[in-house]
């Protein structure tokens, strides 16, 4: 089963009111509105997506090695 980190969710706290906001990895770099206080929050990328792609690539390599190991 291929690894897809882009749709994985994680929780962050609103810096204004502390409300929990669910964010997907693919949404890093975007702006969301807090559902409680309506504050706009920009989730910086800071090379996050590039690094996430590297992790996905390494997992694919590992997955391939594991399949070959079972042969």
C-alpha positions in Angstrom: 0.0 0.0 0.0 1.6 3.3 -1.1 2.3 5.9 1.6 0.5 9.1 1.1 1.5 11.7 3.7 -0.1 14.6 1.9 -3.6 13.7 3.3 -2.4 12.9 6.8 -3.9 15.2 9.4 -2.4 16.8 12.5 -3.7 19.2 15.1 -2.3 22.7 15.7 -3.5 25.4 18.2 -4.7 28.8 17.1 -2.2 31.3 18.3 -5.0 33.7 19.2 -7.5 31.6 21.1 -5.9 28.2 21.5 -8.6 26.3 19.6 -7.5 23.1 17.9 -7.4 23.2 14.2 -7.0 20.2 12.0 -4.5 20.6 9.2 -3.4 18.2 6.4 0.2 18.1 5.4 -0.8 19.2 1.9 -2.2 22.4 3.4 1.1 23.6 4.8 1.9 26.8 3.1 -1.8 27.9 3.1 -3.9 30.2 5.2 -6.8 28.9 7.2 -9.4 30.6 9.3 -9.8 29.6 13.0 -13.3 28.1 13.4 -13.6 29.7 16.9 -12.2 33.2 16.7 -12.1 33.6 12.9 -8.4 34.7 13.0 -6.5 34.0 9.7 -3.5 31.8 10.3 -0.8 31.3 7.8 1.0 28.0 8.1 4.5 28.6 6.7 6.0 26.1 4.4 9.7 26.7 5.2 10.7 23.8 2.8 8.2 21.5 4.6 6.7 20.2 1.4 10.1 19.5 -0.2 11.2 17.6 2.9 7.9 15.7 3.0 8.5 14.6 -0.6 11.9 13.3 0.5 10.4 11.3 3.3 7.8 9.8 0.9 10.6 8.8 -1.5 12.5 7.1 1.2 9.4 5.2 2.3 8.8 4.0 -1.2 12.4 2.7 -1.4 12.0 0.9 1.9 8.7 -0.5 0.8 10.3 -1.9 -2.4 13.2 -3.4 -0.3 10.7 -5.1 2.0 8.8 -6.6 -1.0 12.1 -7.9 -2.4 13.0 -9.3 1.0 9.9 -11.4 1.1 10.7 -13.1 -2.3 
